[in-house]
């Protein structure tokens, strides 16, 4: 996803949505005119990966880290998520809001403890799992939790979106 979409905190119906891209570009240019220091901070914060853990505006932002994932964590990911699956290590940034929810084995523990290094796994369109190396589950949700109405958007959920495109510049 282009960084302009994250600038307006909007995932459009198409990654080529001209109106959304233009709005994001205008936002970033306005910030740059106002303060180069603020622009650099906003750009840096937006230039991360985003885990969509459900449909709608439900994202966890993180910076990917080149790190080994232990065999016990890989086994847990394989137990919970079908193929195809992605597994990355990331430094989770401060979430937009904190909350907790659980239903059976499903969990959303989005509290200050979720920040920092975690293993982030997803099976695109199916589910996500966020754990630490001790196998403490912070997020585990799948499409089984979605309403019939939300299921039609499941292909956009339970996946990692990476920022592409715009480069930081002073001009």
HELIX and SHEET records of a PDB file:
HELIX    1   1 UNK A    3  UNK A    7  1                                   5    
HELIX    2   2 UNK A   18  UNK A   34  1                                  17    
HELIX    3   3 UNK A   36  UNK A   46  1                                  11    
HELIX    4   4 UNK A   71  UNK A   80  1                                  10    
HELIX    5   5 UNK A  112  UNK A  114  5                                   3    
HELIX    6   6 UNK A  143  UNK A  145  5                                   3    
HELIX    7   7 UNK A  148  UNK A  151  1                                   4    
HELIX    8   8 UNK A  154  UNK A  156  5                                   3    
SHEET    1   A 9 UNK A  99  UNK A 103  0                                        
SHEET    2   A 9 UNK A 106  UNK A 110 -1                                        
SHEET    3   A 9 UNK A 137  UNK A 142 -1                                        
SHEET    4   A 9 UNK A 127  UNK A 131 -1                                        
SHEET    5   A 9 UNK A 116  UNK A 123 -1                                        
SHEET    6   A 9 UNK A  86  UNK A  92 -1                                        
SHEET    7   A 9 UNK A  59  UNK A  65 -1                                        
SHEET    8   A 9 UNK A  49  UNK A  52 -1                                        
SHEET    9   A 9 UNK A 159  UNK A 162 -1                                        
END                                                                             
